[in-house]
Amino acid sequence: MSHPGLPAPTWALKTAVVTGLVGVGGGVAGIAVWLALQLIQFLAFGSPFGGHVEAADAHSALNRFLALVAAGVLTAFAWWALRRWGRAVVSVPAAVAGRRMPSLVTVANAGVQILAVGLGASIGKEVAPRELGAWLAQCITARAGLNARETKILVACGAASGLAAVYDVPLGGALFAVEVLLGELTLATALPAFVTSAIAAGVARLVIPDEVLYSVPTTHLSPSLLVWAVVVGPLLGFAGVGFVKLTNRLQTLAPTGWKLLVVLPVVFAMVGLIAVPFPQVLGNGRALGLVAMNASLDATTMYGLAPIAVLLVLGLVKTITTSATIGAGAVGGTLTPSIAIGSALGAAAGAAWVLLWPADGGSLVSFAFIGAAAFLATTMRAPFTALVLVVEFTQQGVDVLVPALLAVSGSVAVGYVLARRRSAQMA
């Protein structure tokens, strides 16, 4: 594809420069989100700068509770004012489809999300860098005179590169662009997706420490794990579909107008109370994911409960707090909460399974890893992206790819069948 009136070499150079700038924009978006989170967490909890420390790591239960109360009041007023006097927020999918993202509203909406997550709200932080990356990509492409298709591809790449930058997941970011946002894997989409995500991750590493998000033990393959993956995949598919339906339903019931000023602070305060005994529910879910992926049958029990009960309780509580937060009118992602919930469910199911058929020396990391990938694949409806993201988040999993693929296939198949049935009933 080339532009009329432009020689092919000139068009290629122009496109390459614009693509590179979109990647840089994604890196800047990721850095901005990370720095803002670091500042908020330093002021709220005294957390040191650097790494992936979050609200769940704060030692004082009172501090965690007061931070959630403050988050509820501040974000409720901010979102109420933004929705009352600002222009309508344009989502990333709508921006990819061609709608312009209003600059002030987009930046403000992302900023409120970061404030909420930084103070401990039980939602993911990934929506903010995606919105900022897409907005910057629109700003860049608008001045480049690209055609509609080129703009669409680069806006999707800009959003995905923001994700790649903030989490240091270049391959996952590229796949997110082509599988989730564009739904098209061709040379025309894959090449800019790879380039922009790579540049964004490289730019972000100039500021964000190169630290694995989930530090977990080494995964191991076993016959027991292989059979378990076939059995548990469809079950996680049902659980993932249920989580999506729940959050979507609550999102449609979210309060508007003055009701937001009442409901959001109350729900945030309730989450703060839950976080007193269960701090793992706070933030984007990293704390819970670490608990699940580092769990072992030989470990000391928590709260006087066996590992299976602990993991099930934490997964259930995280589901409740994330769903309630979204239903209260907050804006945020479900990507990392899905990993947390899926890893907890996978580890719990694995703990029950190994009592019948021992595997992996009592460690539950392989079960948690596969559970996270299968659950996330269903909630995202993107099996390639989900599996790669969990691999990049943990820097583990290559040796359990076969059972992981089987579990992901089972979970996504269930989601597909249920979606087809729902469509048939509505027809």
Secondary structure, 3 states (H helix, E strand, C coil): CCCCCCCHHHHHHHHHHHHHHHHHHHHHHHHHHHHHHHHHHHHHHCCCCCCCCCHHHCCCHHHHHHHHHHHHHHHHHHHHHHHHHCCCCCCHHHHHCCCCCCHHHHHHHHHHHHHHHHCCCCCECCHHHHHHHHHHHHHHHHCCCCCHHHHHHHHHHHHHHHHHHHHCCHHHHHHHHHHHHCCCCCHHHHHHHHHHHHHHHHHHCCCCCCCCCCCCCCCCCCHHHHHHHHHHHHHHHHHHHHHHHHHHHHHHCCCCCHHHHHHHHHHHHHHHHHCCCCHHHCCCCHHHHHHHHCCECCCCCECCECHHHHHHHHHHHHHHHHHHHHHCCCCCECHHHHHHHHHHHHHHHHHHHHHHCCCHHHECHHHHHHHHHHHHHHHHCCHHHHHHHHHHHHCCCHHHHHHHHHHHHHHHHHHHHHHHHHHHHHC
